[in-house]
Amino acid sequence: MPHRSSSTPSRRPRARLAMRRSVRAELFGPAATGRLIQLADVDPDDVIEDFAAASDLGAVEVLITGWGCPPIDQSVLDRAPRLRAVIHTGGSVKDHVTPACWERGIEVTSAAEANAIPVAEFTLASILFAHKRVWQISALYRKHRTLDPVTGVGNYRRTVGIVGASRVGKRVLDLLRPFDFDVLLADPYLTAADAETLGATLVHLDTLLAQSDTVSLHAPSLPETEHMIDRRRLGMLRDGATLINTARGALIDTPALTDEIASGRIHAVIDVTDPEPLPRTSPLYDLPGVLLTPHIAGSLGGELERLAQDALDELARFADGVPFAHRVQPDHLTRSA
């Protein structure tokens, strides 16, 4: 449950914002800025984009970070002896929370749970539209302008494969419950009983790929998951299957995927790519079998307010001496985004 500090919090810790200025402007509108000032001793217009140029870190207890925050390394910590917590308004903290932070015992929290919501919603919409072949049929309708018969589509009794019971993966599994799907799950850290609790059947990744009508990726980008969906595994997909990636582009071998899409054998919904953005000459921009979007599944526009409020809830907990609700565990980073 959200932690709502009273109008007169027990204390207002000294805080600084560290992120791109453009991110601060999108995250903290008037209402969120007002609550930020209420909860902490902070200048909302003083945004750190480069710690080397930042002065007066000596009194800072909390860093409120966002996309574009530079690494919080030992040199930063040496200048911030009172720093006790990092509250991140985004998902992954790997780009800016360094080993020095964990060694110092800094408490870290992130808005990954909040950011998982729009990604899961995007994924559900993609699954439902994929089985109805919405974008392909729409293109044909625009081209021919006739009501041609449509066969072989629909969502009833389709098999959906979820790769990874991450925060997003679990939310997608929950959103799939009301539908008449057979749901498979591949995750090396779960038992069959765990998967059943999530509403899915645990199978090996290769089995999932071979038996699913739609496969959605929700695994982290780690050395052992790089190109986990390679040419061999792409070849396991059923003819007409759809591959959805809202996780990380490096999970898929891009040239192999391009070849499969170009052949017309499978379809794809690709929100993240490797590299990102794709080269302007990439065939994926023009192939009709792929719905290509520019990393929009996560929080955008008005959805960013959810991230700000999540971070402010954590700030209220810190001010009141209450443990964080979404504390990041350093030992979990080896298998999370």
C-alpha positions, -999 to +999 in steps of 0.1 A: +000+000+000+012+036-007+028+053+023+012+087+027+032+109+051+013+134+071+013+171+061+040+176+088+064+147+084+085+138+115+116+152+097+126+164+063+158+146+051+182+166+030+179+153-006+192+161-041+179+151-075+203+133-099+190+127-135+187+145-168+169+178-165+145+168-191+136+137-171+130+158-140+107+181-159+086+151-171+085+133-138+078+161-114+048+182-123+034+208-099+016+183-076+046+159-074+070+188-069+048+202-041+049+168-023+086+165-029+092+198-011+069+188+017+087+155+023+124+166+020+147+196+023+154+198-014+157+223-042+136+208-070+153+231-096+188+219-086+194+188-107+227+169-108+236+158-143+274+155-135+286+147-100+320+163-108+303+196-112+280+191-082+288+211-050+276+206-014+271+169-012+282+168+024+248+171+039+229+149+014+211+119+030+190+109+000+197+109-037+165+108-058+178+095-091+163+090-126+173+082-162+206+098-170+220+097-134+258+094-136+275+066-117+275+070-079+311+058-074+335+059-046+346+095-055+310+106-051+305+087-018+337+103-004+320+137-009+287+125+005+295+110+039+259+113+052+243+096+021+221+068+033+197+060+005+192+061-032+156+063-044+154+056-081+124+068-102+131+043-130+135+005-132+170-009-133+197+007-110+226-011-126+238+019-146+243+042-117+244+022-084+280+010-082+296-017-060+308+010-038+273+019-028+266-017-017+299-019+002+289+013+020+255-002+029+235+024+010+198+015+010+185+014-026+149+013-039+135+016-074+102+021-092+106-011-112+073-024-099+055+007-111+072+007-144+062-029-149+026-020-152+026-003-186+050-029-200+026-056-190-004-037-205+015-032-237+023-069-238-013-080-232-025-058-260+002-072-283-008-107-275-045-101-282-038-082-314-013-107-326-038-136-325-063-115-344-036-104-369-048-068-364-020-049-380-016-072-410-054-072-417-055-035-412-028-030-438-047-053-463-080-034-456-063+000-463-047-014-495-077-033-510-106-014-493-128-045-493-143-067-466-124-099-475-130-131-454-107-136-425-099-171-413-074-188-390-073-160-364-087-155-329-077-157-292-097-187-281-076-217-268-043-202-281-011-211-264+009-182-249+045-187-238+060-164-212+098-164-210+108-152-175+087-147-144+102-112-138+081-083-124+067-077-159+064-115-166+043-120-134+021-091-142+015-104-177+007-138-163-019-122-140-034-102-168-038-134-189-059-152-163-094-140-175-087-153-211-091-187-226-054-193-231-031-222-224-001-205-207+034-220-207+062-205-186+100-210-189+121-198-160+151-217-145+145-203-110+109-216-106+094-250-097+064-265-114+044-256-083+055-220-085+044-218-121+010-234-113+005-207-087+011-181-114-014-197-137+010-214-160+027-247-168+064-248-164+083-261-194+118-260-209+124-230-232+127-251-263+094-268-255+077-234-250+090-221-283+078-252-302+043-253-287+033-216-284+013-195-308+027-163-292+060-160-272+066-130-250+101-123-236+105-110-200+140-122-191+169-099-180+198-090-202+227-109-187+258-126-203+241-159-202+209-146-218+225-128-247+210-141-280+191-168-260+167-166-289+192-174-316+187-188-351+182-224-339+155-214-314+138-191-338+135-221-361+116-239-334+087-214-335+055-227-352+047-213-386+026-182-381+038-178-345+044-143-331+075-133-310+071-103-287+100-085-271+095-057-246+125-068-224+159-062-239+171-063-275+201-084-267+179-114-259+174-120-297+199-125-325+187-096-347+201-108-381+185-142-375+152-126-365+153-104-396+157-135-418+128-153-402+105-123-405+116-117-441+107-153-450+071-146-439+072-177-416+067-159-383+056-125-370+070-102-343+062-073-321+096-057-313+098-027-289+135-031-280+163-039-304+200-046-305+214-022-314+190+005-304+180+023-325+184+000-354+205+012-384+184+032-408+190+005-434+176-023-413+149-043-432+129-045-400+116-010-406+098-021-438+089-058-434+052-063-431+055-092-406+068-070-378+053-043-356+083-022-347+080+004-319+107+027-305+109+015-269+075+028-258+062-001-237+076+014-205+063+045-188+057+075-210+038+108-207+012+107-180+025+072-168+056+089-155+035+104-127+031+069-113+069+065-111+073+099-093+046+090-068+061+056-062+095+073-054+078+099-032+060+071-013+095+056-006+108+091+004+079+093+029+089+060+043+125+071+047+114+103+064+092+084+088+118+057+095+098+030+078+116+003+057+114+007+019+086-012+002+107-018-030+142-023-017+167-035-042+186-065-031+222-065-044+223-103-046+193-103-070+210-081-095+227-111-111+194-123-124+174-091-129+173-063-153 
